Amino acid sequence: MKVAYLMESEHAREILENMIIPQLEKGTHVAEVVGMMFFFDNCYMLVEGNDIANRLAKIAEKTGMLLMACDRCCILREIDKKLVSPAGIGCFPNVYQALSGVGVDQVITL
């Protein structure tokens, strides 16, 4: 199953850091994560130098997983030019286009 995560809630960091990332690193997550989109303060998780950002970047480079943060959220927080590579910024149309050919089975909002 291919899934995409939308990181929206105040609990997203805890779930991502303590559950999803360790499972992805160990290869035990079962579902193939094809993308993650970050909103509001969750965008800080993609800032260069952040441990979560570094871990996600390694996973994305290995798997091709999309990492994207809300453009408006990043601009308002003045972090739009500080995201770890390969993360980018965009809006829903950008996510739709980037994930259109991968066959997402489930979108999960955290």
C-alpha positions in Angstrom: 0.0 0.0 0.0 1.3 3.5 -0.9 0.5 6.3 1.6 1.0 10.0 1.8 1.0 11.9 5.1 -0.2 15.4 5.8 1.5 16.7 9.0 -1.1 19.2 10.4 -1.7 18.6 14.1 0.4 19.5 17.2 1.0 15.8 17.7 2.6 15.2 14.3 6.1 15.7 15.6 5.8 13.0 18.3 4.2 10.5 15.9 6.7 11.1 13.2 9.8 11.2 15.4 9.0 8.3 17.6 7.0 6.0 15.4 7.1 6.6 11.6 10.7 7.6 11.1 12.1 4.7 13.2 9.9 2.3 11.3 11.0 3.7 7.9 14.6 3.5 9.0 14.3 -0.1 10.0 12.1 -1.1 7.1 9.2 -2.1 9.3 6.6 0.5 8.4 4.9 -1.9 6.0 3.2 0.8 3.9 5.4 2.6 1.3 5.4 6.3 2.1 5.5 8.2 -1.1 5.1 11.7 0.3 4.8 13.9 3.3 3.3 17.4 3.3 3.9 19.7 6.3 1.7 22.6 7.5 1.9 25.4 10.1 4.6 25.0 12.7 5.2 21.4 11.5 7.2 23.0 8.7 10.0 23.6 11.2 10.6 19.8 11.1 12.1 20.3 7.6 14.5 23.1 8.5 18.2 22.4 7.9 20.0 21.2 11.0 16.9 19.7 12.6 17.4 16.0 13.4 14.0 15.1 12.0 14.8 17.0 8.8 18.1 15.2 8.4 16.6 11.8 9.0 13.8 12.4 6.6 16.2 13.7 3.9 18.2 10.4 4.1 15.0 8.4 3.8 13.8 10.6 0.9 17.1 10.3 -0.9 17.0 6.5 -0.6 13.3 6.0 -1.5 12.3 9.0 -3.6 9.7 10.0 -1.1 8.3 13.6 -1.6 9.0 16.1 1.2 7.0 19.3 0.8 6.1 22.1 3.1 3.2 24.6 2.7 4.6 27.6 0.9 2.5 30.1 2.8 3.4 28.5 6.1 7.1 28.7 5.4 7.0 32.2 4.0 5.2 33.5 7.1 7.7 31.8 9.3 10.6 33.0 7.2 12.0 29.5 6.7 11.2 29.1 3.0 14.9 29.2 2.0 16.1 27.1 5.0 14.6 23.7 4.3 16.7 20.6 4.0 17.3 19.2 0.6 15.3 17.5 -1.1 12.4 19.2 0.6 10.5 21.9 -1.3 7.7 24.3 -0.8 4.3 24.3 -2.5 0.6 24.1 -2.2 -2.0 21.4 -2.9 -1.7 21.6 -6.7 2.0 20.9 -6.4 1.4 17.9 -4.2 -1.2 16.5 -6.6 1.1 16.9 -9.5 4.1 15.4 -7.7 2.2 12.4 -6.5 -0.1 11.9 -9.6 1.9 9.1 -11.1 2.7 7.0 -8.0 -0.7 5.5 -7.2 -1.4 6.8 -3.7 -3.8 4.4 -1.9 -4.3 6.3 1.3 -3.8 9.9 2.5 -3.4 10.1 6.3 -3.6 13.4 8.2 -1.6 13.6 11.4 
